[in-house]
Amino acid sequence: MDEIKLTEFSPGAGCGCKISPKDLETILHSGLGPSAPDGRLLVGNSSNDDAAVFDMGNGEAVVSTTDFFTPIVNDPFQFGQIASVNAISDIYAMGGQPLMAIGILGWPLKKLSNEVAQQVVAGARDICSSVGMALAGGHSIDIGEPIFGLAVTGRVTISQLKRNNSAQPGAKLFLTKPIGVGILTTAEKKKLLRPEHAGLAVSSMVKLNRVGERFAQLDGVQAMTDVTGFGLLGHLSEMCQGSGINAVVRAAEVPMIHGIHDYVAQGSVPGGTNRNWQSYGHKMTGVSDDLRPILCDPQTSGGLLVAVADEGVDAFLAVAAEEGLTLQSFGETLPRESAESGPYIQVK
């Protein structure tokens, strides 16, 4: 098979091609009215959580999510892997266990061969197999640019369900992966990536967030979400808004890919970064011009953002260490005086 560069077939890339938060809010609040109420639907589209959750009536719930995007890497097998890890992450972010997946494939048959699509699906099967679930089916269409993702079904014990709107004042904030993936992939597309950073973005994006299933068993873990297309500050803003809290972020302690500032200085900033700032910038203060492209960088298959009660930090860090993670807090949550008390996030 000749070398294929999938990113040449798509103007967007990974979670950076998400519809902007502002536009999405307009679409979802279009005046058509809410969906029919169902008391068994524990989590739906009334909040900005990672997945929908349906109460089975026996202390267990079904967790359902979908995620798909255009290529962020050139290698088709890696594209399938990354898209799958990214979709499965929503289940882990809710504290759940993935059970099965359905594939979503859009493929430009006149531009790219069936054999290339086979490699994408093979990458997805590889990841699904690694978490012990089947890629059980799917749907495909002939379309102008390649798209792939999964609809994933999982389960969760309701008492261990974690959401992004349940953080309380005084919690410590942690992130399980360093940010900067969007900047690295943009630098690679511009042929500016240094040899020491080759493969670094891919190794981060194919790393599963399965530690979320263990974090969910800890009483001290108050809230959890994964950091993807809206960037760290965007997803933290969603957590603050939903939880009715504020937060302080110590920028120097945010985990970032080493050397990422150099790429920002060279102009390797994804288009989604500015969209994120336009949507969330009014909700934060203290974001300097040099930090903005990093803290708002759209992540594809990013890490888990976790709010942990102070008394639960030791147990949380112990579980993280068992999973090979060395974490440190980069901020805290604070009480909010009122719903209209100004920006949610202060960056120091």
N, C-alpha and C positions, 0 to 999 in steps of 0.2 A: 504494500500500500504506500503510495506517495505521501510525503509529509503534508499533513493538513494543519492549517492554522485557523481554528474555529473562530477566534476573535475577529478575524477579518470579515466574517459574515454577519456581524452584529454591531450596531452603533452603541448599544448599552453593554453592561457587563455585570453579571451576578446580581447581588442585591442592590447594586448601584442603579439598576434600571427600574427600581420600584417607582410607582406613581408617588409624587410628593405628598407629604402628610396633609398639606393644605388642600390639595385637589382631592385626596382620598376622603377627607372629612366632608367636603361638598358632595361627593358622590354618595356616601353612606347616609347623609342627612338630606336626601333629595326631596323630602316631603311626601314620599309614597306611603309613609306610615310604618310602624314597627311590624315585625313578623308576629304571627299568632303566638300569644304567651303560652308557655308550657312550664309548669312548676318543676318539672324534672330536669330542665335545662339549667344547669348550675352556672355555666359560663357561656355567654353568647356574644353577639356583636354590639351589645350595649356598652361594653368596655373594650379596651385596646389590648386584650390579653393575647397569649401566643396560640391558643387552641380553644376549641369549643369542648365543653364537658357536659355529659348527660348522665344523670343519676340512674343507676340500674335498680335501686331499691333494696340493695343487700349490703350496703356499706361500700360498694365498689361503683366506679363510674367509667364510662367510655370516654376517651379523649380523642378528638378528631381534628386534623389539621391538613393543610395543603400548602405547598410552596414550589415554585418553579421560576426559572429565569433563563436568560440567554448566556452564552459561554463567557466565562471569566478567564479561562485558560485555553490553550490551543490543543492540548492533548484530549481526544474524545473520551478515553477511559477515565482520566482524571476529572473531566467535566461531569461524567455520570456519578463518580464518587462524591465530588463536592456538592452537587445538587442534592444528592441523597442524604449526606450528613447534615446539610443545612435544613432539610425538611424534617428529618427525625429529631433534630434539636428542639423543636417546639414541644414534642412530647416530653422530653427530659426536662425542659424548662418548667413544665407544670408538675413535675415530680412523678411522671408516669413511666410506664414500661411499653415500648413499641411492640405491637403484635403482628401487623401485616401492612403491606404497602401496595398501592396501585400506581402505576407509572403514567406520567403525562408527557407525551412526546409530540412536538411540532417539528417537522423536518422539511427542508427545501429540496425535494427530490431531484429537481433539475440542476441543482448546484452541488449537492453532496450525495455521495453514494450510500446505498443501504449498508455497506460494510462499515462505514464510519458510524452510522447510527447503531449498528451492532455493538461497537466498542463502547458507546455511551451506555447502552443498556447493560453491558457486561460490568461496567464500573458500578452501576447501581446494584446489580445482583451481588457483587463483591461486598459492598457495605451492608446490604440487607442480611446477607449470610453471616456477617461478623457480629450482628446483634441478635442472631437467632430468629429471624423472621423471614417470611417469604415475600418476594415480589410477585404478588398473586394475580396480577392482570394489569390492565391499563387501557388507554385510549390514545390514538394518534391521528394527526391531521397533516396534510401537505400544506406548508405555509412558507412565507418568504424568507424567514431566518430561523436558525435552530433554537429550539426551546426544550428544556427538559426539567422535570421535577417529579415529586411524589405527592400523593395523598396518603397520609399515614393514620392508621387507627391504633390506639393504645388503650391501656387500662391504668387506673390509679385507685388506691385506697383513699376514700374521700377525706378521712382525717389527716392524710398526708398531702393533700392537694395544695400546691403552691401557686400563688397568683402574683401579678405585678402591681396590685393595688392594695396590698395588705401590710406594707412597711409602716413601722411606728417610729415616733421620735426617739432619738438616742441609739439607733442601730448603726452598726459599722457596715461600710460598703466594700465589697470585694468584686474582682473581675478575674475569671479563670483563664483568659487568653489575652495576650498583649494586642493593642489596637495598631492599625497601620496597614492592614491587608489591602485596602482599596488604593492606598498610595503606592504600595509596592507593585500591584498589578498594573497600575497606570504607568509607572516608570518602566515596567517591562514592555508594555505596548509601545512606549516611546523610545525603546532601545537604550534606556538610561540605567538599567539595573546593573549594579556592580556584581562581580562574580561571587563575593561572599554572601550575597543575598539570594542567589539562584536557588530556587526550590523552597525558600523559606515560607512564602505565602501559601504554597500548596500544602506543605507539611502542617501548617496551622489549620487550613480549611478542611482537611480530611480527618482531623482529630475530632472524635465523637465527644459530645457533652454528656456521656452516660453517667458522670459523677452526679448529675442533677437528681437521679433516682435515689442516690444515697443521701444527698443533702436533704431531700424531702422527708427523710425519716427523723430529722433533727428538729426538736421543738424550737430551738433557738433561731432557725431559719424562718424569717417572717415573710419574705417576698423574694421572687426570683423571675427573671426574664432573660432571654438571650439577646445579645447585642448584634444587630444585623444592619439592614439598610439605612436606618435612621441615625446611625452613629451612637457613640457612648452617651453624649449629652441628650440626644433625642430620646433614647430609651430610658434614661434616668429621668428625664422630664415627664415621660408617660407614667413612670412609677410614682413620682412626686405628685402629679396631678390626681391620679387615681387614689392615692393613699391619703391625700390631704395634708401633705408634709412639705418641708423644704429640705435642701441638702447643701452641704459644703463639700467641694471637691478640692483636694490638694493636688494641683496639676503635676508637681514634681514626683508624686507617688503613684500616678496612674501608670499601669504597665503599658509600655509602648515598645514597638520593635526598634532595636538599637539602630541609630543612623537615619531614622525616618525624617528628621528635620532637614537633612541635606536634600532629599528628594522634593520636599515642599518648596525649598528655595529654588529648585530647578523647574518648578511649575508642574510637577507630577501630582495634580490634584483632580480627583474624579469630579464629573459634573454634578453628581448627587450631593456633594459636600455643600455647595452653595444652596441647593434646594433645602437641605436640612437646616441650614442657618436661617433661611428665610421663614421656615415653618416654626422653628423653636427659639431663635435668637432672642426674641422679646421676653422669653421666660428665664433668662440667665444674665448674670453680671460678671464682670471681671475676666471675660474671655479675650485675651490679647490676640492681635492679628496673626502672630506666629503659631499660637496654639489652636486657633479656630479650625484650620484645615485638618488637624489631627483629631481633636475631640469631636468633630462633626464628620469624620471620615466614615463613609458607608462600609460596613463590614459584611463580608459574605462568610457564612458559617462561623460567626464570631463566638466569643465565650459567653459564659453565664454571668450576669450581673446579679449579685446576691446581697440582700439586706439581712444582717444577722444581729440579734439582740446581744448587748454587751456581755451578758452572763453566758451566752452560748458560743462565744468566739473560740474558746479553747477546744471544745468538742468539734466545732466546724473545721478548725485548722488541722485537727488530728485526722479527720476523715480525708481532707484534702491531701495531707501528706501520704496517707495510705494509697491514694490514687496517683501519687507522683507529682503533686502540685505544691509549689512553694508560693504561698499567697501572703499579701499584706494589705491592710486596709488603706484605701486611698481617699476616704471621706466618711462623713457621718450624716445622718438624717436629723432634722430639727423640727420643732413644732412650728406650725403656721398660724399666725394670729387670726386670719380670716381667709375666706375663699378668694378675696380680691386684694390680698396683702402684698402684691408685687411679684417680682420674679421668684421662681421656685429654687433656682440653683445659683450659688455663689462659687466662683472659681477663684482660688487663691494661688 
